[in-house]
Amino acid sequence: MITIKSEHEIELMRKAGEILARVHLEIADAIRPGMTTLDVDRICEKTIRSMGCIPSFKDYDGFPASACVSVNDEVVHGIPSKHRYLEEGDIVSVDTGVIYKGWQSDAARTHAVGKISDEAAQLIEVTRNSFFAGIKAAVAGNHVHDIGRAIEDYIIPYGYGIVEDLVGHGIGQEMHEDPEVPNFTCTTRGPKLRENMTLAVEPMINMGTYAVRETDNGWTFVTEDGSYSAHYENTILIRKGEPEVLSLTEEEKKLYGVL
């Protein structure tokens, strides 16, 4: 069931998003060669709890950490480990969420570890930009699948693979709510977007093939061809006009030209 939030509930989600945006800034400032993916997770959990929130990923369906930390060809759901060191030239996607007074926010960023290749830097930038291209269609009166069509239209000229096995979702008191939000063109337009719906829009873009496979740990997805993958996600609020992005700082909103 798709839920429509009240203004009070939106304000709580707005606060959750503000906190999550600050968490991601802390992570971005900390990432460097030589640290482990478990170090990243510990920074994430410490920051979330210091701001009076609960890390929504911790123990979600048994997930053992507060953040999914996915390196290079890992698309999503990388399990943090004290044995996995970040190296110069890696790219690392950090996906995490917070619960503030019972309401959730979910966001992901892909970071460069030290100096990376021009090709990897372009992948990160294009993936981020595809999110902003997609949410131009995320207005009341349009349909959910219009978002994915806009993302795909932006990605096609670059020749990248758009992951189809994993999609965005509704969000509210639960991290995953209806509807599913694909990042690609579908044969239908999907449910109509209504004012005060909240969605997590999250393009996952591969440098090579769109195909992915699940690893033996039962969580982590990797690209089928071993190519790099980038991930960018925000929690958004549907309005009659431009959607509000709830999980960006005010400075980021100005930088990207969104509400």
N, C-alpha and C positions, 0 to 999 in steps of 0.2 A: 504494500500500500504506500502510495506517495503521500508524504506529509507536508502540510502547509504550516509554516511557523507563524506564531504571533509576534508582535513587535517586542514583547518582553523576551521571548525565546531567542529572537534574532539578536537582541542586545547581548545576551549571554554567549551566543555563538560568535558575535563580533569580538567580544573580549577574549574568548578562546583563540580566535584567529590572531589577534594582536600578540598574545603570548607566544603562540607558535612561530610567528614571524621573527620574534626576538630569539627564540631557541635556534632557529636556522641561522641567524646572524652569528650567534656564538659558535656554532659548528663551523661555519665558513671561516671565521677568524682562526680557528684552532687547527684546521686540517693542514698537514704538512707531511713530507716524506719521513718515514721512520716510525710513525705512530701505527698502532694496530687498529683494526676495525672495532675491537672491543674498547679501545680508548675512546673512539668516536661515540660509541653507545653510552659509555659512562658519562661523558660530557653532556650528552643529550638528556639522560635521566636526571642527573644532578641539576641541570638547568630547569627542567620541567618541574621538578619537585620544589625547587627553591622559589618558584613563582606560584606555589599553592595549587598546582594542578597534578593530575594523575596521568602517567604515560599510557595512552590508550592501547598501544601495541603490546605492552608487557602482559604475557600470559593469554593474549587473545588467541583462542583456539589452540593454546599450547605454545605459542611463539615465545622463545626464551629471552627476548630482549626488548628494549624500549624503542629501538630504531632498526629498520632494515638498512643494512650497509652493503651495497652491491658494487663490486669493482669490475671495471672493464667490460667483459662479455656477460657479466651477471646483470640481468634485466631488472629484477625486483626480488625482494624477500631474502637478500643476503643475510646470513646469520653471523653476527659479530663474533670474532674469535681473537684470542690472545696470540694466536699463531699466524694470523694474516696481517702482514705488514704492508703499508702503503708505500709505493715506490715512485720516484720521480718519473713523470710521464703517464702515470695512471690517471683514470677518471673514476670518481666514486660518487654513486648516487645514495643520498640519505633520505629515507622516507620515514616520517614519524608523525605522531598525533598526540593531542592533549585532550583531557577531559576537564572542563571548568564548570563546576556546579552542575554536573550531570549532562553537559552539552559538549559536543565534540568539534574538533577541527583537525584536518588532515592535509599535509602538504609534503612535497618532495622537491629536492634540488640536486643537480649534478654538479660536482666541483672538479676543478683541475687540481692535481697533486703536483706541485712544483711547475716546471715548464713542460707543457704538453705539445703535441704536434698540431700543426694548423688544421689538419683534418679532424682531429678530436675536438679542437676548439670550435670549429664550425658546427659539428654535430650537437654540441651542448647549446650553442646559440640558436640554431635552427629549431631544436626541440623546445626551448623556452619560447621562442617567437611563435611557434605553432599553437601553443596554448592561447596566446593573446589573439591570434587569428581566429581560433575556435570560439572564444567567448564573445566575439562580435555578433555571433548568431544566437547567443544565449540571452534572449530577451523574451518577455512574456508575449505569448501569441505565436511564437515559433515553436518548433518541436525539438525534442531531445536529440534526434539523429541529425538535425541541422548542424549541431556543434561538430560532430565527427566529420561531416562532409567538408566543413570549413577547414578543419585541421588537415584532412587529406589533400584538399586543394592546395594548401600551403606547402605541404611536404613533397608532393609529386615532382616538381621541377628539380629537386635535389637528388632524386633516385634512391632515397632511403627506404628501408622497410618499416612499415607501421605494424606494431604488434597487434594481433587480432585476438589472441587467446586471453588477454587481460584487458580490462576496461575500467573506466571510472564508475561512479556510483552516487546515489543519494547519500545524505549524511544528516545527522541530527543528534538525538539521544543515543542512537546506535551508530557505529562507525560505517557500517554498510547497510544502506537502506535502498529501497526502490527510488528511482529507476536505474538500470544500468546505463552508462554513458559511453558508448563506443567512440574510438578515435579515428574512425574510418567510415566510408560511405556504406550505408545499409540500403536494403531494398524497400524499406518502409521509412516513414519519418518519425515513428515512435510517438510516445505520449506528448501531449501539448505542454509547453512550459507555462507555468502559472506564477504570478507574482508571489513572492515569499517562499518559493521552493529553494532548497539549498542543495548544492551538488559539489562533488569533488571531481574536477576535470583534470585528467592526468595522461597526456600523451607519453607513450613509451616508444622511442624511435631507435631503430638499429641502423648502423652504418651499412650493413649488408642485407641479408634476407630478413623478411618479416618473421620467419619461422623461429620458434623457441621450443625448448624442452625443459621438463622439470628434472632436477637432479635427484640423486639418491637420498638426500636428507629430507625429502618430502616438502620442502619449502621453496628453495631457490630455483628461479628460472634463468636459463642462460640462452644466448643466441645459438641457433643450430650450427652456424658456420664459424663461430668463434669471434665474430666482429664485435666492436664496441657498441654499447647501448647507452642511451641517455634517457632521463626521466625528469619531468617537470610537472608539478601538481600544485593546485591551490583549491581551497574551499571558496565557493562563490554563492552569492545570493541573487536570485532572479528578481528583476524589477521590470517595470513597463519599458524603460529605456535601457541604458547601459547597465550591465550587471555590476554588483559591488563585489570586489575581491576581498575576502575577509582575512586572508592569511598573508598579507603584505604589510610592511611598515609604511608609514606615510611617505617616507622618502622614496621607497620603491614604487609606490603608486604614482608619484610625480614623475619618476624616471621612465615608467612604462606608459604613462598617459592614461591611467584608468582611475575609477573611483576607489 
